[in-house]
Amino acid sequence: YITIYAKLSGSTSMSDRSNKLSAIIEFSNSTDSTIHYLFGYGPAFYETYNLPTLVTLYPLLATQFGIVGLLFFMVLITYPLIISLLNGIAVDRYVFCSYFFSLLFFAGISNYWFPWFWVTLAVMFVQFKSGCSINTQKQTHNF
């Protein structure tokens, strides 16, 4: 009962994430190094500088790998969709929904190693290379 009441009366998850992000922003403002803004603090910055870990992916990548690393990641994850749209190849709606919601998912959590995201990107890339969408409709045979 107490857990359900706590979740309904206001979760501390958002304030916890905000506090962690605020600590990282204060730290990066105090160091004020252009090289760190461009290339980040490295994968173990939170252990090295005794800071809390970030939960959301996009600020985590910007802190670990800088603006350059975040841009590389954004190009990597948007490349199949942009190329498909520019070439007029329709992306399957189920694949697109999985892709779109995975990008929203990363706004809340940083588990980019989950295979479903990379499989979705691979399917989009195969659709782009083959020039056709994968047929997900159930086929019926008349005998």
N, C-alpha and C positions, 0 to 999 in steps of 0.2 A: 504494500500500500504506500509506503513512504517513497519508494522509487517512482511509482506512477505519479504521485502528488508532486514530487520534485520536478519531473519532466513537464507536467501540465502547468505548473506555476512559474516556469521560466528555467530553461536549461542553462547550465553554466558552460556548456561547450562553446558557445559563441563568444562569451566573455573570455574564456581561456584562450581561444584562438586569437582574439584581439589583443590580449595581454602579451602573448608570444610575439605577434607581429610588431607591436609597439616596442618591445625590447630590442628586436632586430633593427628596427628603423632608428631608434636612439643610438644603438651601437654603430651603425653605418654612418650616421650623421657625425658622430664623434671622431671617427677615423678619417673621414673625408679624403679618400684617396681615389683619384681618377682610375687607376689601374684596377682597384677593387670594384668600382662601378662597372667597368667594361668586362672584366674577366672573373669577378666574384671572389669569394673567400675560400673556395675549395669544398670538397664533399664532407669534410668533418669539421666544419667551422664551429658548430655548436659545442663540440667537445674541446676544441682548441681554445676558444674564447670564453668557455663556460657560459653558454647561452642556451635558452630553451630551443627545442627543435620545432620547426614549422610543420604544420599539418597540411596546409593547402599547397598544391603543386607549383603553381605559377610564382608565388613569392619565394618558395623554396629554391626553384631553379634560378631565379634572378639573384638570390643571395649566394648560392653555391657557385654558379657558373657565370654570373654577371649578365649584362644586357646582351652580349654577344652569344652566350650559351642559350639564353632564353629565346633569342631570335632564331638560332639554329633549330631548336626544338620546335618552335612554332612553324618554321618552314617544313620540317620533317612531317609534322602531323597534318599540315594543310595541303601539302603537295599533291597527293592523289585526288583530292576533291577539286582543287583549283584546275588541275590539268584536265580532269574529266569534264568540268563545266566549260572550259575554254574550247575543248574539242567537240562539244555537243554530245557527249556520251552520258546517258542517263545512269545515275547510280541507283541501284536497287533500293527501294524505300525502306526495307528492313535494315539493310546495311547502313543507310544514311541515318536512320533513327538511332541505331547502336552507336554510330560515330558521334552524332550530335550530343546524345546523352552522356557519352564518355567524356566529352569536353566539359560538360556541366559538372560531372562527377569529380573531375580534377579540381574544380573550384572549391570543393569541400574536403578533399583528401588527396594525398600525394602518392598513392599506390600505382605508379605508372608501369610497374613490372607485371601487372595482371595480363595474362595472355589474351583475354578477349579483346582488348584494345588493339593489340598488335595483329591479331587475326583479322579484325575488322579493317585495319589499314591494308593488310595483305590482300584481302578480298577486293577492296576498292582499287588497288593497284592492278590486280589481275583483270578486273573489269575494264580499266583504262587501257591496258595492253591488248586485250582481246577485242576491244571496241564494242562489246555488248554487255548487257547486264545478265546476271545469273537468274535463270527462271526459277522462281520459288513457288510457282503455281502447281497445284496437284494435277497430274495428267491422268486422264481417264482413257481407258481403252474399250472400244466397242468390238465385241467379238460376235 
